[in-house]
Amino acid sequence: MDPEFQRLVEANPGPDDAWHVQLSGCLCSQLFSEYLLLKRADGDESDRDSSLLAWRGRNLLELTAWSL
């Protein structure tokens, strides 16, 4: 595990670090939401739209990059 990541995970956030915890939580929430939307769009064979699948995939990839 990356030492910087380990330090942030184990550290107790102080009043100045609350934004970091909130941002991480929001990114995780959005990442999971986009995953579910992509899964739902892929599973609906009657209304499968390739542009929607591409858009959802791009959102998932971008959120993953921002989360790292």
N, C-alpha and C positions, 0 to 999 in steps of 0.2 A: 504494500500500500504506500502511496505517496506520503512522505512525512508531513508535508504542508496540509494535505487533506486530513490526515490522522490528527494533526494538531487542532484543526478547525472542528472536527467531529467531537473530540474529547473535551474541548474547551467549553466552559460554561459561558454563554454569551452575556456580556455586560450590557449596560444601557446603550453604549455606542455601537454594539454589534447586533442589535435587534433587527435592523434592516437586512442583515445578511441572512439570518434565519428565516425571515419572512420571504425574501427573494428566493431562497433555495426551496422553500415549501411551495411557492407559487409555480416555479419552474417544474418541479416534480408533478404537481397537479395538472399543469397544462400538457406535459409530456404524456401522462397517462390518459388524459382526455383525448388528445390527438390520436393516440394508439387505438383507443376504443372506436373513434370515429372512422379511422382507416379500416379497421377490422369489420365494422358494420357496412361500410361502403363496398368492401370487397365481397362480403357475403351475400349481398342482395343481387342475385343474378338477373332478375327481371329488369332492374334499373341500373345496371353497371355502367358507369360513365368513366372513361379512361382519364379525362381531364380532372375529374374529382379525385380519383385515385392518385394521380400525379401530384395534385395540390396537397392532399393529406400526407403523402409520403415526404414531400418537400418540407412541410411544416414539422413533421416528426424529426427529420434529419436536422433542420435548423435548431430546433429546441434541444436536441441531443448535443449539438456542437456548443450551444450557449451554456448548457448544464455542466460541461466538463471543465 
